Amino acid sequence: MNDELLTDDLQTPAKAPDHGYNEDSIRSLDWREHIRLRPGMYIGKLGDGSAYDDGIYVLVKEVVDNCIDEHVMGHGRTIDIKISDAKVQVRDYGRGIPLGKVVDVVSKINTGGKYDSKVFQKSVGLNGVGTKAVNALSGYFLVQSVREGILKAAEFAQGKLTSDAKPSKTSQRNGTLVVFQPDDTIFKNYRFIPEYLENQVWNYVYLNAGLTINFNGQKYYSENGLLDLLARKADVEHLRYPIIHLKAPDIEMAMTHGNDYGEEYYSFVNGQYTTQGGTHLAAFREAVVKAVREFYKKDYDAADIRASIIAAISVRVQEPVFESQTKTKLGSVNMGEDGPTVRGFILDFVKEHLDNYLHKNQLVAEQLRKRIEQSERERKDMAGVKKLANQRAKKANLHNRKLRDCRFHLGENAKDGAEKEALTTLFITEGDSASGSITKSRNVELEAVFSLRGKPLNCFGLKKKIVYENEELNLLQHALNIEEGIEHLRYNRVVIATDADVDGMHIRLLLLTFFLQFFPDLVRNGHVFILETPLFRVRNKKETIYCYNEQEKQNAMRKLGKNPEITRFKGLGEISPDEFGKFIGENIKLEPVILQSDRSIQQVLTYYMGKNTPARQEFIIENLRLEKDLITSDVLPAAEVPVEDLA
């Protein structure tokens, strides 16, 4: 041992330098500074609005949750929501914030009325943070309260009070109005996607009987709660049996089985959509298996019982414990003071009520039994080919030329937490030239590339056995780690990166068919995206402008003046790695793949990938456009690409 490294005769290692660590290194942040410095602690990942759980939607939710809590406590049956490109307005007709506390409620951390459990028995927001985070992260924020003919309003910018008007008389109804604009210095290039907002609104009305939400001029209302939710989400024409709908104080469930692969769940706590589930969803999945086994007196495999299930569970508890401020996953909690655990409560409810329902509805019980035994036969039939395919995939993984992996993966607790994990991405490309450009310009820590050798198999109408028999599809499912479901998905974003031509569109449709046919949860949970790359590069000696459609090209030509150089990118391989780095970095343009609420997966697949149906032929004829017509208009969106011979 080298004695020069020791500081005393006890041979204590020398201390590392402190790098100036002293009293000046200690900082105390006020509430606004802390939220703006660490927004991920309060709203999860920031994002640009292309993912359903991006921060801008959490801001909307935090404001609406307060209105919902008022309704749950019996105050106000209507909520008005208006959302434009940059501004959000939410008005409820509850009691209104006490006038003397209007400023404090939105600007003093840990200030609110929900600490008093007598006032808000089973509320979503309990820690007094939500609207403060919205305020701090908004470029403009207005709060207005009306109580008994008196109006009190205050305005803020980035959490700083800019206007604190005195109370004044008004003829408006009681309630609270919040208007805000997300701060564009934090949420860069953001946009609200209407489908995500609409799903949020639908969930609110399903979970709150008697509530009406007017969203951008359209009325949303539900009479039958979770029964209506499943009726909207499921392909009702192809369900194996009618939806089972059971209710009791503090719990509601609905379930059925369809024909799609995977398990489809919608779980809620106190009206909050827990997208990551938690103890209540785990208990529900366990309870269904136990109840079914006991009813049929057969030890069915749990996977066979839950295969193709479509279900929703909602519970209301006092003081729920969520695993983060965004409230997407429920932790361990009791139903109330001295009450049972959530798990015990759900197990008891499902065991009693589902068993009673099946005894009273013998036809449903028989149809459920047939569905379970069909799943059992399919699983056993696939066992042999699955074993061989997995052995082949294991050998390929030792040197998988198709996959150029990254260092971090979803669920591996990357250094920067949720924000970094949210950026884990797998690009699926067509051919070596496209994958080469992305591979050379990607972020090797967070971005992986899977290269297809050509057009993948059209999986429409095929059984999952084909995934194991087709080497390329099997390697893709192993790269994603979704063989048994998406619980262990390795990448948060699965990005289809194909050329902007007919062949590229065809490959895009074939990949979407693969995911929708066998792994629909991947799409339902917002993990699948389309990469948008520029179609044109317009430049002169001073400036280069990348354009994503014909209109942008025309604007760029006018801006740059006489005779600019125009390049049309026909394929991803034509874009140099240096240029590609600009399109998959901070300014990446991703179009999320969203399932329309009024169309089931089978309807979508039959329309686009089935035989030439009359409906599709009619659509193509009506929307057929000549190339010269496109010069004066935008490029056709993906949904309008002619697909008559793509299947």
Long-range contacts (C-beta under 8 A, 24 or more apart in sequence): 31-107, 31-108, 31-109, 31-132, 31-136, 31-159, 32-107, 32-135, 32-136, 32-158, 32-159, 32-160, 35-132, 35-133, 35-136, 35-137, 35-159, 36-136, 36-137, 36-158, 36-159, 36-186, 39-133, 39-137, 39-186, 40-417, 40-418, 40-419, 41-325, 42-129, 42-133, 42-137, 42-325, 42-326, 43-133, 43-137, 43-325, 43-326, 44-324, 44-325, 44-326, 44-328, 44-418, 44-422, 45-418, 45-419, 45-422, 46-186, 46-187, 46-419, 47-187, 47-190, 47-422, 48-187, 48-188, 48-189, 48-190, 48-191, 49-187, 49-190, 49-191, 49-192, 49-193, 49-196, 50-191, 50-193, 50-529, 50-590, 50-591, 50-592, 51-422, 51-493, 51-526, 51-592, 52-196, 52-199, 52-275, 52-526, 52-592, 53-275, 53-326, 53-328, 53-526, 54-190, 55-137, 55-182, 55-187, 56-182, 56-187, 56-190, 56-192, 57-192, 57-196, 57-197, 57-200, 58-326, 59-88, 59-133, 59-134, 59-137, 59-138, 59-180, 59-182, 60-88, 60-90, 60-197, 60-200, 61-200, 62-125, 62-130, 62-131, 62-133, 62-134, 63-88, 63-90, 63-130, 63-131, 63-134, 63-178, 63-180, 64-90, 64-200, 64-204, 65-124, 65-125, 65-130, 65-271, 65-272, 66-92, 66-125, 66-130, 66-131, 66-176, 67-92, 67-94, 67-176, 68-124, 68-204, 68-208, 68-211, 68-271, 69-114, 69-120, 69-123, 69-124, 69-125, 70-94, 70-95, 70-176, 71-208, 71-211, 72-122, 72-123, 72-208, 72-270, 72-271, 73-119, 73-120, 73-121, 76-175, 77-210, 77-211, 77-212, 78-211, 78-212, 78-213, 78-214, 79-204, 79-211, 79-212, 79-213, 79-214, 80-213, 80-214, 81-201, 81-213, 81-214, 81-215, 81-216, 82-215, 82-216, 83-192, 83-197, 83-215, 83-216, 85-191, 85-192, 86-181, 86-182, 86-184, 87-179, 87-180, 87-181, 88-178, 88-179, 88-180, 88-181, 88-182, 89-177, 89-178, 89-179, 90-177, 90-178, 90-179, 91-175, 91-176, 91-177, 91-178, 92-175, 92-176, 93-173, 93-174, 93-175, 94-174, 94-175, 94-176, 95-147, 95-174, 95-175, 96-145, 96-146, 96-147, 96-174, 96-175, 96-176, 97-143, 97-145, 97-147, 97-152, 97-176, 98-145, 98-147, 99-145, 99-147, 99-150, 99-152, 99-167, 102-143, 102-144, 102-145, 102-152, 102-153, 102-154, 103-143, 103-154, 103-161, 103-164, 105-131, 105-143, 106-131, 106-132, 106-134, 106-135, 106-141, 106-143, 106-154, 106-156, 107-132, 107-135, 107-156, 107-159, 107-161, 108-132, 117-318, 117-319, 121-318, 122-250, 122-270, 122-316, 122-317, 122-318, 123-270, 124-269, 124-270, 124-271, 124-272, 124-320, 124-327, 126-319, 126-320, 127-325, 129-325, 130-325, 131-178, 132-159, 133-325, 134-178, 134-180, 135-159, 135-180, 137-182, 137-183, 137-186, 137-187, 138-180, 138-181, 138-182, 138-183, 139-181, 139-182, 139-183, 139-184, 139-185, 140-179, 140-180, 140-181, 141-178, 141-179, 141-180, 141-181, 142-177, 142-178, 142-179, 142-180, 143-176, 143-177, 143-178, 144-176, 144-177, 144-178, 144-179, 145-175, 145-176, 145-177, 146-170, 146-172, 146-173, 146-174, 146-175, 146-176, 146-177, 147-174, 148-174, 158-183, 188-586, 189-587, 193-592, 193-594, 195-594, 195-596, 195-597, 196-594, 198-597, 199-597, 200-273, 202-229, 202-232, 202-597, 203-229, 203-266, 203-268, 203-273, 204-271, 207-268, 207-271, 207-314, 208-271, 225-252, 225-254, 225-314, 226-252, 226-253, 226-254, 226-266, 226-312, 226-314, 227-254, 229-254, 229-266, 229-312, 230-254, 230-255, 230-256, 230-310, 230-311, 230-312, 232-597, 232-598, 233-264, 233-266, 233-310, 233-597, 234-258, 234-264, 234-310, 234-600, 235-259, 235-260, 235-600, 235-601, 235-602, 235-603, 237-600, 238-600, 238-602, 239-310, 240-308, 240-367, 240-368, 240-370, 240-371, 241-363, 241-364, 241-367, 241-368, 241-371, 242-364, 244-354, 244-357, 244-364, 246-349, 246-353, 246-354, 246-357, 248-349, 248-353, 250-315, 250-316, 250-317, 250-335, 250-345, 251-313, 251-314, 251-315, 251-316, 251-345, 251-346, 251-349, 252-312, 252-313, 252-314, 253-284, 253-311, 253-312, 253-313, 253-314, 253-349, 253-350, 254-311, 254-312, 255-288, 255-309, 255-310, 255-311, 255-312, 256-309, 256-310, 256-311, 257-307, 257-308, 257-309, 257-310, 257-368, 257-371, 258-308, 258-310, 259-308, 259-602, 260-308, 260-520, 260-601, 260-602, 261-307, 261-308, 261-464, 261-517, 261-518, 261-519, 261-520, 262-308, 262-485, 262-486, 262-518, 262-519, 262-520, 262-521, 263-306, 263-307, 263-308, 263-309, 263-485, 263-521, 264-309, 264-310, 264-311, 264-520, 264-521, 264-524, 265-309, 265-311, 265-312, 265-313, 266-311, 266-312, 266-313, 267-312, 267-313, 267-314, 268-312, 268-313, 268-314, 268-315, 269-314, 269-315, 269-316, 269-317, 269-320, 269-322, 269-327, 269-330, 270-315, 270-316, 270-317, 270-320, 271-314, 271-316, 272-320, 272-322, 272-327, 273-328, 274-322, 274-327, 274-328, 274-329, 274-330, 275-328, 275-329, 275-525, 276-323, 276-328, 276-329, 277-329, 277-330, 278-322, 278-323, 278-329, 278-330, 278-331, 279-330, 279-331, 279-332, 279-333, 279-341, 279-342, 279-343, 280-313, 280-315, 280-330, 280-342, 280-346, 281-313, 281-330, 282-343, 283-342, 283-343, 283-346, 283-347, 284-311, 284-313, 284-346, 284-350, 286-343, 286-347, 287-346, 287-347, 287-349, 287-350, 287-351, 287-354, 288-350, 288-354, 290-347, 290-350, 290-351, 291-350, 291-351, 291-354, 291-355, 292-354, 292-368, 292-372, 294-351, 294-355, 295-354, 295-355, 295-358, 295-359, 295-365, 296-369, 300-372, 300-376, 301-376, 301-379, 303-375, 303-379, 304-372, 304-373, 304-375, 304-376, 304-379, 305-372, 305-375, 307-372, 307-375, 307-379, 308-371, 308-375, 313-346, 315-342, 315-345, 315-346, 317-342, 324-418, 378-463, 378-464, 381-465, 382-463, 382-464, 382-465, 382-468, 385-465, 385-468, 385-469, 386-468, 388-468, 389-467, 389-468, 389-469, 389-471, 389-474, 390-468, 390-478, 392-471, 392-474, 393-474, 393-475, 393-478, 396-471, 396-475, 397-478, 400-475, 400-479, 401-451, 402-450, 402-451, 402-452, 402-453, 402-472, 402-475, 402-476, 402-479, 403-448, 403-449, 403-450, 403-475, 403-479, 404-435, 404-439, 404-448, 404-449, 404-450, 404-451, 405-448, 405-479, 406-442, 406-443, 406-444, 406-445, 406-446, 406-447, 406-448, 407-444, 407-445, 407-446, 408-445, 408-446, 409-490, 409-491, 410-489, 410-490, 410-491, 410-492, 411-488, 411-489, 411-490, 420-446, 421-492, 422-492, 422-493, 423-492, 423-493, 424-490, 424-491, 424-492, 424-493, 425-491, 425-492, 425-493, 425-494, 425-495, 426-450, 426-479, 426-480, 426-490, 426-491, 426-493, 426-494, 426-495, 427-495, 427-497, 427-531, 427-584, 428-452, 428-476, 428-494, 428-495, 428-496, 428-497, 428-511, 429-497, 429-498, 429-572, 430-454, 430-497, 430-498, 430-499, 430-503, 430-504, 430-507, 430-572, 431-573, 433-571, 433-572, 433-573, 434-497, 434-498, 434-499, 434-571, 434-572, 434-573, 436-573, 436-577, 437-572, 437-573, 437-575, 437-576, 437-577, 437-580, 438-497, 438-572, 438-580, 438-584, 440-577, 440-580, 441-577, 441-578, 441-580, 441-581, 441-584, 442-581, 442-584, 443-585, 447-584, 448-479, 448-491, 450-476, 450-479, 452-507, 455-503, 455-506, 455-507, 455-510, 456-507, 456-510, 456-511, 456-514, 457-510, 457-514, 458-510, 458-513, 458-609, 458-647, 459-510, 459-513, 459-514, 459-517, 459-518, 460-513, 460-517, 460-605, 460-606, 460-609, 460-610, 460-647, 461-610, 462-517, 464-518, 467-518, 473-514, 476-514, 477-518, 477-519, 480-522, 482-519, 482-522, 485-521, 486-519, 486-521, 486-522, 486-525, 486-527, 489-522, 489-527, 491-527, 492-527, 493-527, 493-529, 493-590, 494-522, 494-527, 494-528, 494-529, 495-529, 495-530, 495-531, 495-590, 496-528, 496-529, 496-530, 496-531, 497-531, 497-533, 497-572, 498-572, 499-570, 499-571, 499-572, 500-533, 500-535, 500-569, 500-570, 500-571, 500-635, 501-570, 501-571, 502-641, 502-642, 504-571, 505-638, 505-641, 505-643, 505-646, 506-646, 508-638, 509-608, 509-609, 509-643, 509-646, 510-609, 512-593, 513-605, 513-608, 513-609, 516-601, 516-604, 516-605, 517-601, 517-605, 520-601, 523-593, 523-595, 524-595, 526-592, 526-594, 528-592, 528-593, 529-590, 529-591, 529-592, 529-593, 530-590, 530-591, 530-593, 530-638, 531-583, 531-584, 531-588, 531-589, 531-590, 532-589, 532-590, 532-591, 533-569, 533-572, 533-575, 533-580, 533-583, 533-589, 534-569, 534-583, 535-568, 535-569, 535-635, 536-566, 536-567, 536-568, 536-569, 537-565, 537-566, 537-567, 537-569, 537-579, 538-564, 538-565, 538-566, 538-567, 539-564, 539-565, 540-564, 540-565, 546-582, 546-583, 548-589, 549-634, 549-635, 550-630, 550-631, 550-632, 550-633, 550-634, 550-635, 551-633, 551-634, 591-638, 608-643, 608-646, 608-647, 609-646, 609-647, 610-647, 611-647, 612-644, 612-647, 616-643, 616-644, 617-644, 620-644
